[in-house]
Amino acid sequence: MNYFVNEKGYYGDFGGAYIPEMLYPNVEELRQNYLKIINDADFQKEFHALLKDYVGRPSPLYLAKRLSKKYNANIFLKREDLNHTGAHKINNTIGQILLAEKLGKKRIIAETGAGQHGVATATVCALRGLECVIYMGEVDIKRQAPNVARMKMLGATVISAVSGSKTLKDATNEAMRDWINNPVDTHYIIGSVVGPHPYPDMVSIFQSVISEETKKQLLEQTGSDQPDYVLACVGGGSNAMGMFYHFIDDEKVKLIAIEAAGKGVSSGFSAATTFLGKEGVLHGSRSIVMQTADGQVVEPHSVSAGLDYPGIGPQHAHLFKTIRAEYVSITDDESLDAGLLCTQMEGIIPAIESAHALAYLEKMKFTGNENVVVCLSGRGDKDMETYITHFGL
Ligand SMILES: Cc1ncc(COP(=O)(O)O)c(C=O)c1O
């Protein structure tokens, strides 16, 4: 079974590039150049130097002793929360800004939900002196206010998306519209493994550093580079794909992807795409999409802005359909409880996105010997307002 992209840009039945004609030149330019640029020795040298000295990689793999005792397994946290800017998103923006420079682009646009990708994009634009425009849903601008201030301080222009549910999907629509209108000088840094080919592949390659490091760190700490389980939350799916990447072909490693069930999978307020979705096209690729009988996108809901998305990347759709990975979901309340538990047992305040992955540990049964890696995709500073309100702190 091939779990990776084929030469046509597909993962099994999913992927491709379903784009308006006016976007074709931009996407085609990327498709023809991305592997050549990424695989160039000088590019790799600069990418890894920045990951090390600017981002602070390798991020630690931390054996969470108190959580391990509670759940009766060795629970390792891959600490993407300790990266510069506070989440895994910076791995991808470092890669894409270097690529944009090689393509001669002067202006960068991006969409953001939780604001972590927006901050990571504004950061690399400041670093390299490029103009930066971030699209963000009006609802997310309110619930992730600290990140909006960070983006502005970094010199980015933040544009509010006011259509639909005023969240990530709508911000992505606006960014695509901008790209159509500015095809020559602009690069669109998509923040997850979504969008037309080659984005899902390109973003997963940049994020694959997560599992590359994890294998080495596990070998050092346990004597084996093969965990029993790997868990990660899925919005579009980039931290999960980075966490899964180097384990995908090792079928002994169980991959678990955690989606946002919102107020409950069947409540009408959910973002559990694999439970609720059907095959369809969203934001340029064929995948699984939450949609009505006549194909209109259903507005998603999650307390976590980063998981509040009605689709998943095409590689995830393929991993779901081939049952290589298991897709499960966690409600708003379960995730907030898990966030509080991790905070009070390990002294780590996780992003609410990452707390969804932690919450699934409650539903698993262990025998005491399993090695379990959870991707702690980001830190919870941006979510303090939500935690404070929910717990009355
Ligand atoms: C901390 C964190 N984790 C996870 C996500 C979800 O994105 P993805 O599924 O692409 O990793 C986000 C998105 O903003 C995020 O900020």
Ligand as a Chemical Component Dictionary entry (heavy atoms), coordinates in Angstrom:
data_LIG
# 
_chem_comp.id                   LIG 
_chem_comp.type                 NON-POLYMER 
_chem_comp.pdbx_formal_charge   0 
_chem_comp.three_letter_code    LIG 
# 
loop_
_chem_comp_atom.comp_id 
_chem_comp_atom.atom_id 
_chem_comp_atom.alt_atom_id 
_chem_comp_atom.type_symbol 
_chem_comp_atom.charge 
_chem_comp_atom.model_Cartn_x 
_chem_comp_atom.model_Cartn_y 
_chem_comp_atom.model_Cartn_z 
_chem_comp_atom.pdbx_ordinal 
LIG C1 C1 C 0 -1.330 24.344 18.467 1  
LIG C2 C2 C 0 -2.072 23.848 17.280 2  
LIG N1 N1 N 0 -2.261 22.529 17.132 3  
LIG C3 C3 C 0 -2.938 22.021 16.077 4  
LIG C4 C4 C 0 -3.479 22.858 15.112 5  
LIG C5 C5 C 0 -4.261 22.245 13.996 6  
LIG O1 O1 O 0 -3.618 22.313 12.758 7  
LIG P1 P1 P 0 -3.017 21.032 12.082 8  
LIG O2 O2 O 0 -4.099 19.998 12.068 9  
LIG O3 O3 O 0 -2.643 21.481 10.716 10 
LIG O4 O4 O 0 -1.851 20.591 12.878 11 
LIG C6 C6 C 0 -3.296 24.246 15.213 12 
LIG C7 C7 C 0 -3.855 25.147 14.200 13 
LIG O5 O5 O 0 -3.869 26.321 14.302 14 
LIG C8 C8 C 0 -2.574 24.746 16.330 15 
LIG O6 O6 O 0 -2.378 26.058 16.503 16 
# 
loop_
_chem_comp_bond.comp_id 
_chem_comp_bond.atom_id_1 
_chem_comp_bond.atom_id_2 
_chem_comp_bond.value_order 
_chem_comp_bond.pdbx_ordinal 
LIG C1 C2 SING 1  
LIG C2 N1 SING 2  
LIG C2 C8 DOUB 3  
LIG N1 C3 DOUB 4  
LIG C3 C4 SING 5  
LIG C4 C5 SING 6  
LIG C4 C6 DOUB 7  
LIG C5 O1 SING 8  
LIG O1 P1 SING 9  
LIG P1 O2 DOUB 10 
LIG P1 O3 SING 11 
LIG P1 O4 SING 12 
LIG C6 C7 SING 13 
LIG C6 C8 SING 14 
LIG C7 O5 DOUB 15 
LIG C8 O6 SING 16 
# 
